[in-house]
Every structure is written in C-alpha cells, then in structure tokens.
Amino acid sequence: MQQHDPAREALTRYFSQSGMLLCNTSEELPYLELVGGSWNAIVSMMEDGLAYYSRFYKNRVTYLSPALYFALKPFRRRLIRLDDNAVRLLTFLQAAGEANAEQMQQTLLLTKKAQTEELNQLVSELFVTVLHRDVTLNENWCSFTYGLAETWEQKLAHEIHAPKIGEAEEILLRQLSQKQVKSLLK
C-alpha cells in the first residue's frame, strides 16, 4: 500500500486538469513547487508512468501528463531533426534498453557536454525519457536512467489511447495562447 503523499496527490490533481508542468521556477507556466509538488513525488510519478520527462517547452525540463504525451507524439519523433550523434545515441539506447549519462558517454565516446546535447535532442523529440532513478544525490536530487519512450509507455499498457484529432491543441490551450500552441506543434 502506498503511503499518503500530499505532494504526489497535488501533482495528480494538477495533471488531471493540465498537460504540462515545468521543473524550475517560471513566470510563464506553472512549475513543480508552485503547484505543491516535490522532487521525489514527480520522480516517483515518472517511474510509475504517470508523468513523462521531456524538454518540450523551450528546451526546459517539462513534465507531461500521459494524455498530452500521447497527443504530442504525432507532432514529434522527427528523425530529421536529430544530428548524427543523437541518432547514434538513439541506436545505442534501442540496443541497450536503458542507460545512465555515464554509460552513454563512455559507450559513444562523447564529452559530457556533447552527451547532454544529444540526449536533450532525443528527449525534446519524445524518443527518450526518464525510466527511473539512477543515483540519489540528496533528498531533492538524483541522476536518471533513460530509455525509449516505448518502454515508458509499457508502464501504461492498459491506458494507452489514440489521441483525438485536435487533442494536443485542446490540452495546450488550457495553458498557452493559440500562437504559442501553433509554434510548439509545427
């Protein structure tokens, strides 16, 4: 039985109404602390498939509700937007299943900066996401193990649905202007 966690409950309520949440402070959109969430609550939700880690909004860490993730898939996953090293990293993760940052760097012989840039491309295009915690550094921070979006989807196998036409726009318009939505979905 899961313990009562007010931060997780706040995030669950938030995601039932809104599609995305930023990690860090923002004047533009709600963020983790503002809605009553906590680091551990959002990480546990990602691990359970109840939140999707992305860099959807302005290349910032953006947590997506499962509904928004599925609605955005037709607008993302564009291989043409990936550079050669990002494609190499995607190929590695397809073969490995999952890896932490250090394993990606060592296997592909990338600098830490290059590995971060390549991973960010994959996360932005919804090819790759956080699967679970790697190393807990302190109460409010941990490193991650990443894997394919399809692996994350398996956590929700009974809840996967095909989005309705216009569903991404409908969800995003709850938080953004028509102009912002159009820009994000191009």
URSUL-V30888 format. One record per residue. N is the residue number from 0. RES is the residue in one small letter. OMEGA is omega in whole degrees, 0 to 359 (none if undefined). D_CENTER is the distance of its C-alpha to the mean C-alpha in Angstrom with 1 decimal. Layout:
# URSUL-V30888
n=N res=RES omega=OMEGA d_center=D_CENTER
n=N res=RES omega=OMEGA d_center=D_CENTER
This chain:
# URSUL-V30888
n=0 res=m omega=182 d_center=26.3
n=1 res=q omega=179 d_center=23.4
n=2 res=q omega=175 d_center=24.6
n=3 res=h omega=181 d_center=24.5
n=4 res=d omega=182 d_center=21.6
n=5 res=p omega=180 d_center=21.9
n=6 res=a omega=178 d_center=18.6
n=7 res=r omega=177 d_center=16.8
n=8 res=e omega=178 d_center=19.1
n=9 res=a omega=179 d_center=18.5
n=10 res=l omega=178 d_center=14.7
n=11 res=t omega=177 d_center=15.7
n=12 res=r omega=181 d_center=18.2
n=13 res=y omega=183 d_center=16.0
n=14 res=f omega=176 d_center=13.4
n=15 res=s omega=181 d_center=16.6
n=16 res=q omega=187 d_center=17.6
n=17 res=s omega=186 d_center=14.8
n=18 res=g omega=183 d_center=11.6
n=19 res=m omega=183 d_center=9.6
n=20 res=l omega=177 d_center=10.1
n=21 res=l omega=179 d_center=10.2
n=22 res=c omega=188 d_center=10.5
n=23 res=n omega=181 d_center=13.9
n=24 res=t omega=180 d_center=17.1
n=25 res=s omega=173 d_center=17.4
n=26 res=e omega=185 d_center=20.4
n=27 res=e omega=187 d_center=18.6
n=28 res=l omega=175 d_center=16.0
n=29 res=p omega=179 d_center=15.6
n=30 res=y omega=189 d_center=14.0
n=31 res=l omega=184 d_center=13.6
n=32 res=e omega=182 d_center=17.3
n=33 res=l omega=183 d_center=18.7
n=34 res=v omega=177 d_center=17.7
n=35 res=g omega=179 d_center=19.0
n=36 res=g omega=176 d_center=15.9
n=37 res=s omega=179 d_center=16.0
n=38 res=w omega=183 d_center=14.0
n=39 res=n omega=179 d_center=15.2
n=40 res=a omega=182 d_center=14.5
n=41 res=i omega=179 d_center=10.8
n=42 res=v omega=179 d_center=10.7
n=43 res=s omega=177 d_center=13.0
n=44 res=m omega=176 d_center=11.1
n=45 res=m omega=180 d_center=8.1
n=46 res=e omega=181 d_center=11.1
n=47 res=d omega=180 d_center=12.8
n=48 res=g omega=182 d_center=10.3
n=49 res=l omega=175 d_center=10.6
n=50 res=a omega=184 d_center=7.1
n=51 res=y omega=179 d_center=3.8
n=52 res=y omega=179 d_center=1.6
n=53 res=s omega=169 d_center=2.7
n=54 res=r omega=186 d_center=6.4
n=55 res=f omega=186 d_center=7.7
n=56 res=y omega=176 d_center=10.5
n=57 res=k omega=180 d_center=13.1
n=58 res=n omega=175 d_center=11.0
n=59 res=r omega=176 d_center=10.1
n=60 res=v omega=184 d_center=7.3
n=61 res=t omega=176 d_center=6.1
n=62 res=y omega=181 d_center=5.1
n=63 res=l omega=170 d_center=6.0
n=64 res=s omega=176 d_center=9.0
n=65 res=p omega=181 d_center=9.8
n=66 res=a omega=180 d_center=12.5
n=67 res=l omega=177 d_center=10.7
n=68 res=y omega=182 d_center=8.3
n=69 res=f omega=179 d_center=11.7
n=70 res=a omega=181 d_center=13.5
n=71 res=l omega=183 d_center=11.6
n=72 res=k omega=180 d_center=12.0
n=73 res=p omega=181 d_center=15.6
n=74 res=f omega=182 d_center=14.9
n=75 res=r omega=178 d_center=12.6
n=76 res=r omega=182 d_center=13.1
n=77 res=r omega=180 d_center=16.0
n=78 res=l omega=182 d_center=17.6
n=79 res=i omega=179 d_center=20.1
n=80 res=r omega=182 d_center=17.7
n=81 res=l omega=173 d_center=17.2
n=82 res=d omega=186 d_center=19.9
n=83 res=d omega=181 d_center=21.9
n=84 res=n omega=176 d_center=20.3
n=85 res=a omega=176 d_center=16.8
n=86 res=v omega=176 d_center=18.5
n=87 res=r omega=180 d_center=20.2
n=88 res=l omega=177 d_center=17.1
n=89 res=l omega=179 d_center=15.6
n=90 res=t omega=178 d_center=19.1
n=91 res=f omega=181 d_center=19.1
n=92 res=l omega=176 d_center=16.0
n=93 res=q omega=180 d_center=17.4
n=94 res=a omega=185 d_center=20.6
n=95 res=a omega=183 d_center=19.5
n=96 res=g omega=178 d_center=16.9
n=97 res=e omega=179 d_center=15.0
n=98 res=a omega=173 d_center=15.7
n=99 res=n omega=185 d_center=15.3
n=100 res=a omega=181 d_center=15.7
n=101 res=e omega=179 d_center=19.5
n=102 res=q omega=178 d_center=19.9
n=103 res=m omega=179 d_center=18.2
n=104 res=q omega=184 d_center=20.4
n=105 res=q omega=183 d_center=23.5
n=106 res=t omega=184 d_center=23.2
n=107 res=l omega=180 d_center=22.6
n=108 res=l omega=178 d_center=24.9
n=109 res=l omega=171 d_center=22.6
n=110 res=t omega=179 d_center=22.9
n=111 res=k omega=180 d_center=20.2
n=112 res=k omega=180 d_center=19.7
n=113 res=a omega=179 d_center=19.6
n=114 res=q omega=179 d_center=17.2
n=115 res=t omega=179 d_center=14.7
n=116 res=e omega=181 d_center=15.4
n=117 res=e omega=179 d_center=15.0
n=118 res=l omega=179 d_center=11.7
n=119 res=n omega=176 d_center=10.4
n=120 res=q omega=182 d_center=11.9
n=121 res=l omega=179 d_center=10.3
n=122 res=v omega=179 d_center=6.7
n=123 res=s omega=181 d_center=8.1
n=124 res=e omega=176 d_center=9.8
n=125 res=l omega=173 d_center=7.3
n=126 res=f omega=189 d_center=9.7
n=127 res=v omega=177 d_center=8.0
n=128 res=t omega=175 d_center=5.3
n=129 res=v omega=175 d_center=6.7
n=130 res=l omega=179 d_center=9.6
n=131 res=h omega=178 d_center=11.7
n=132 res=r omega=172 d_center=13.6
n=133 res=d omega=180 d_center=15.9
n=134 res=v omega=176 d_center=18.4
n=135 res=t omega=183 d_center=18.8
n=136 res=l omega=173 d_center=20.3
n=137 res=n omega=185 d_center=21.3
n=138 res=e omega=185 d_center=20.7
n=139 res=n omega=180 d_center=18.0
n=140 res=w omega=175 d_center=16.3
n=141 res=c omega=171 d_center=15.4
n=142 res=s omega=187 d_center=14.3
n=143 res=f omega=166 d_center=11.8
n=144 res=t omega=183 d_center=12.5
n=145 res=y omega=176 d_center=10.2
n=146 res=g omega=183 d_center=11.0
n=147 res=l omega=177 d_center=11.0
n=148 res=a omega=181 d_center=8.9
n=149 res=e omega=177 d_center=12.4
n=150 res=t omega=176 d_center=12.7
n=151 res=w omega=181 d_center=9.9
n=152 res=e omega=182 d_center=11.7
n=153 res=q omega=177 d_center=14.9
n=154 res=k omega=182 d_center=14.1
n=155 res=l omega=190 d_center=14.6
n=156 res=a omega=182 d_center=17.4
n=157 res=h omega=184 d_center=19.8
n=158 res=e omega=181 d_center=17.5
n=159 res=i omega=178 d_center=16.2
n=160 res=h omega=175 d_center=17.8
n=161 res=a omega=182 d_center=18.6
n=162 res=p omega=175 d_center=17.8
n=163 res=k omega=175 d_center=20.9
n=164 res=i omega=179 d_center=22.0
n=165 res=g omega=183 d_center=20.8
n=166 res=e omega=179 d_center=18.3
n=167 res=a omega=179 d_center=15.5
n=168 res=e omega=181 d_center=18.1
n=169 res=e omega=181 d_center=19.3
n=170 res=i omega=183 d_center=16.1
n=171 res=l omega=180 d_center=15.4
n=172 res=l omega=175 d_center=19.2
n=173 res=r omega=185 d_center=18.9
n=174 res=q omega=188 d_center=17.5
n=175 res=l omega=176 d_center=18.4
n=176 res=s omega=178 d_center=21.6
n=177 res=q omega=180 d_center=22.6
n=178 res=k omega=179 d_center=22.7
n=179 res=q omega=181 d_center=19.2
n=180 res=v omega=180 d_center=17.9
n=181 res=k omega=180 d_center=20.2
n=182 res=s omega=181 d_center=19.0
n=183 res=l omega=185 d_center=15.2
n=184 res=l omega=179 d_center=16.3
n=185 res=k omega=none d_center=18.8
